[in-house]
Amino acid sequence: MRYLLVPREDTGDTLVSKQMPLSVEARAASYGELKTMRQTEARSERGRRHRGLLREIAGDLGRADAPVRVLATPERETPVTGATVIEGEAKVAAALANALEDHEVVEDMTIDLIEPIPWGDVLATASSPTIDADLWHLEKIGLAKARQNGFALDGSGVTVGVLDTGVAEVPELQRRITSSVTLNLETWNGDPQSPSIDSLATGHGTAVACLIAGKTIGVAPGASIAAVTMLPDAGRGSLSEFVIAMEYVGANTEIRILNMSAGKHGFEPRMRLLAGMIRRANVLAVVAVGNEGENTSRSPGNYPEVISVGASNRKDHVWASSGGGMLVIDDMQHTVPTLVAPGEAVCAISPVGNYWTSSGSSLATPIVSGVAALLLQEDPSLTAAALRKKLIDSCHNLGVPKERQGYGRVQL
């Protein structure tokens, strides 16, 4: 079995220095350098510690009886998440859990796509590039009117990481896909993919990317898409692939927003540690809450560390199948979703370039990512926390309980 040793807290994130340069600029540069050094030292020490423990545990249990293989360590393959990945028997994992109080030992698990309901009406085909599609989602968030009044922001200079089934190079996304990778579980790295493709026949990742940066239906048609194929097996991936995706996003500083429409049913506390790490990398995670209706949710879409997105319709009602509810996390009440966005019968695109209608929180999520890209273009200095606040402050209250709408529908 494969297991992940996930630190409960990155000890390299805290730095106290008594000797700092006088100027603000020099102090900031020195702090960054020292923090990086401290993190590197902490992760190296963690890697040495894990290898030593594994040798001891394997020796105690008998190497022939309990072989252990280290697949990835924070020193090399996983510096962003700080996770150590091993293969071994359950008794090895149990021994590690007892020995590592500051780590969570997590068995690898599957992560499933949050699928929208089946494709609906055909609005146009790829052979008719000039379409009269129903773009009510752009009208509802105030973008269509703003553009008529001279609104010029289009997301240029902002890169959104789409962690999904891959993204096909359809005409709607001409020159918007700036990178495309598949996740390699052998090397624990992202392998470049050219041309960029969607691994799912119905093209979920393609539809998501087009709602972010499509030239016709996209909220931010000038934004760049970093396509990460995290769900390569008919819309299914694994926690291991989630870790590699986090590593890729965290290591690529141009990615400021992460869009994800996948997860586990219910609250899965063991994945939350990884979501917290990507937040510390100053990346805004925008995640679908799920399509199983009231009092349901998906992880990581129900974590406080992310923007959790539900779906609304053209009448400003919450879509009946949109997830949401009240959770208790760390002995405190937490409501999901964070907010909602148009997601019922919105215009989406298939991998062959046809325009359809479809419904789901996974289609509302890229609309929020697109709005976030516009806000970042307007003020590139925004931190992930400040960007989150601007999104929440812009919301339009739909007049329904918070566990259905969160703060309300996103509004430009």
N, C-alpha and C positions, 0 to 999 in steps of 0.2 A: 504494500500500500504506500501511497505517497502522502507525506505530511508536511505542513508548513509550520515553522516556528516563528510566530509573529510577535515582535516586542510590544508590550503594553504601552511603553513610552520610549521614544528615541532619546537615549541619554546624551546624545551629541547635540540635541537641540538647545540645551541650556548652557550658556556661557557667561561666566562672571570674570571680568578682567579688571584689575586695579590700576593698570598702567595703559592709558589710551592716549593717542595723539591729541593735540590741542584743537585742530580745525575739525569742523563738522564733517567735511568731505573725507579727510584722512581717517577720522574716527569710524565713519561708515565703512570705508574700504577695509580698514584693519579689522573691524568687527566681522565683516563678511569672510575675510581670509582666515581669521582665527576660528570662527564658527565652523567653517569648512574643515579646517585641520582637526578641530575637536570631534566633529562628526566622523571624519575618516578614522581617527584613532579609536573612537568608541566602537565603530563597526568592525574594525580589524580585531579589536579585543574580543568583540562578541563572536566573530568567526572562529578565533583561536579557542575560545571557551567552549563553543559548541562542538568543535572537532575533538577537543579533549574529553568532553562528557560522552560523546558518542563512542570513543575508543574504550572508555571505562565501562560503559553500559554493555557494549558488544562483548567486551572481555568477561564481564560478570555473567552474562547470559550464555556465553559460548558463541564464538564467531560463526561456527558451522550452523548453529541452531538459530541465530538471530543476526544475519548479515545486515549491514547498514551501508547505504550508498548516499553520499552527499551530492546533490544535483546543482545547487546554487547557494551562494553565500553573499552576505552584504559587502564583502571585500571586492567582489568582482561582478557577479551577475545582478545582484539586487540591492544596490546602494541606496535607492530612493525609499523603498518600502522597509528595508532592513530585515526582510524575511530570510530565513534559512530553509531550504527545501531538501527533504531527505526521502529516501525509499527504505522501508523496513517493516517489520511485523508490528502488530498492535502492542505487544509487550514492550517494544523499544519506545514507542510513542508514550506509553503509560509511564515508563521510567523517566523519560525526558520531562513529562508534565510534572512529575514529582520533584525533579531536580531544578527546574527553571520556573521559579515563582514569578519572575518578571516577564514571562512569555506565555502566550497562548499556543498550545499545540493543536493544530487544526487539521483534521483529515480532509484531503482534497475532495471537492464535491462539484457536481454539475451546476451550471448556471444557464437558465433558459431565457430565450427571447420573450419579451412581452409582446405577443402578437396582436395586431389590430384585428377587427372583425374582417371577414372576407371582402375583397374588393367589390365596390358597388358600381354605380353608373359610369360608363365610358363618356368622358367629356370631350376628348380629342385623341387623335392618333399621332404617332411620330411622323407620319407622312404629311400631316397638316401642321407645320410648325407655328403658323399664326393661329392662335386659339382664342376662343371666347370662353375661357374657363371661369367657373364660379370661384372667385377669389375673396369670398366673404371673410376669410380669416384675416386678410390684410386690412379689410375695412373695419372689422370688429376691434382690432387693437389700435386703431387710429392711424395706421401707417398710410393707407390709401389716400386719405384726405390730406395728411401731412405732405405727401409727395406732390399732390396737386397744388399745394401752397408753397412749393419750392424747397421742401425738405431734401437736403442733399446727402445726408449720411447713408452709406450703403454697406458699412462693415469693412471697408478697405483697411488693410494693415492688421487685421485681427484673424487669428487662426483658431478654428474650432476642431478639436479632436472628436471624431465620431467613432465610438467603440461599439461596433455592430457586426453585421454580416458581410461587411465590405461595401464598396461604393462603385457602381458601374459608371463608365465615362459616357454619359448620355449628353445630348446637345444642351439640355437645360443647365448643365454644369461645365460648360466649355471653359477650360483654363482655370477652373476653381479648385480642382484637386491638386494640391501642391506636393503631397506625399501619400504613399499608400504602402502599408506593410501587412504581412501575415506574421503570426506569432509562432516562434519556433521553440518547441518544448525540449529540444535537444540542446540547443545553444543558449536558451533563455534570452532570446533577443528578437527584435523585429526585423524580418527579412523584407527588403524592398520588393514591391510587386509592380510589374509593368507589362501590359497596361493594367490599370486598376479595374478590378472586377467585383461583382457581388456574388457571394457563395450561395445565396438563397434564390431559388427560381423566381419567387414573388418579389424579390428585391427590396427587402425592408430597409437596409442601410442606404440604398439609393434614394428611396422615398424620403427618409430622414434628412439626408444631405441636401436634397432639393428644396425642402421646406426651410432649411437654414440659408442656403446660398444660391438657389436656383434663380436664373435671370428673369423668369416670369412669375413663379409662385413663391420665391424665396423672400424671407424677411430682410436678409442682409446679402444681396446679390454680389457685393464686392468682397465678401469675406472669403478666406481660404479654408479648404477642408483637408484635414489630416485623417485619412481613412485607415482605421485599425480593425482588421478582421479578427474580432475577439470571439465570434460565434461561428466557427467554420463548419460545424457538423449539423446541417439542416436547422440552423438557429440555436444550436446548443454549443456551449463551451464549458470551461471548468474554472475553478478558483485559481488554479495555476495560471491559466491564460489571463485571468483578471489581474494577477500579480505582474505578469510581463507587460500587460497593457498599462498598468500604473507606472511601471518603470519607464516605459517609452514616453508616456505623457510627461512624467516628472523630469525626465532628462532633456526634453525638448522645450526650451524656454519660450519658444515662439507660440506654443499652445497655451492659451489663457483660459479657454473654456472647454469643458469635457461634456459630451452629450452621450448618454447611455440609456438604453431601453431594454434592460435585462436584469435578472436577479432571481432570488429564491423567494418562494411563498412565505409570508409571515416575517417576523423579526428574527434575523439571524445575527446574534451578537458577535460571532467570531469574524465576520467580514467587516465589522465596523472599524476595527483597528486600521485596516488598510485604507478605508475612506478618510479617516483622520489624517493619515500621512499625506494624501494628495492635497488635502486642504492646506497643510503646512507648506506645501510647495507653491502656494499662492495661485492655485488653479480653481476656478469655480466649477463644481460638479453639478450638472443639471440632469436629473434622473427621473424616469417615469415611475409613478406610484403603483401602476398595475391596472388591469381591466377586469377584476373580479367583483366589482361593486362595493357597496357600503360595508364598512367594518372589515375591510381586507386591505392588504398592502404587500409590497415586495421589498426585499433587501437587495441593494443598499438604498432604494428609493425612499425608505422610511427613516433614514438616519438624520439626526440634527445637523450633521456636517454637510449635507447636500441641499440643493434646491429640489424639493420633491414636487412633481408636476402631475396634476389631474387634468381631465378634459371637460370642456364646456361646449355648448352649441350656439347656433346663431341667435337663439332667443335668450341668451345669457342664463340658461339653466345648466346645471351640472349634468353631464352625460350620465345616464343611469348606471352604466357599467364601470364608471370611473371609480378607482379605489379611494380609500380614505378612512379615517377613524381616529380614535384616541389610543395612544400607547403609553405605557409606563416605562421610562428609561432612566436608569440611575436614580430610582425612587422619585422621579418627577414626571408629571404628565407632559406628553408630547403629542401634538396634533399633526396629522398628515392629511392632505398634501400641504406644501408650503403655499402654493398658489395653483391656479388653473389657467389654461389657455385653450383657444379653439382646437377641438379634437374630434368632434362628431361630424362626419360627412365633409371632411376637408379635401381639397384637391391634392393628390399625390401622384407620383410618377413611377412607372414600372421600369425594370432594367432595359426594356426595348424602347423606352421613350414614350409610351402611351400615358395619357392623363386620365386618372380615375378618381372616384371618391372613396374614402376609407375612414374608419373611425378607431380611435384608441388614444390612451394617454401617451403612447410612444410617438404619436404624431403631434400631440400638443407640446411635447418636450422640445423638439427642435425649434418651434416658434419662440419659446422662451430663450433658447440659446441664441437665436437670431437677434432678438431684442437686446440681449446682453452684449452681442457683438457691436450693435449700433452705439450702445452706451460707452463701450470701451474705445471705439473709434473717436467719439466725442471727447473722452478724457482718458488717454492711455495710462495715466498715473494711478487709476483706480486699483486698489487692492481687491482680492477676491471678496473680502468681507464688506468693503464699501460698495462693490458691484451688487452683491446680494441685497444690501440695504436699499439701493436705488431701485432694484426690481420690485422689492416688497412695497416701498413707499409709493410706487406708481400704480399699484393695483386698484382695480375698480370693484368695490364691494357688491356682490350679487344678492345680498340679503338672505343668505342661507347659512345654516350652522357652519362653524369654522372647520369641523371635521369633514365637510364636503367641499368647501372652497378654499380653505386656508385663509390667506389675506385677501383673496379675491382673484379676478381675472387680470392677467398682465395687460398693461396699457403703456403705449409709447409716451 
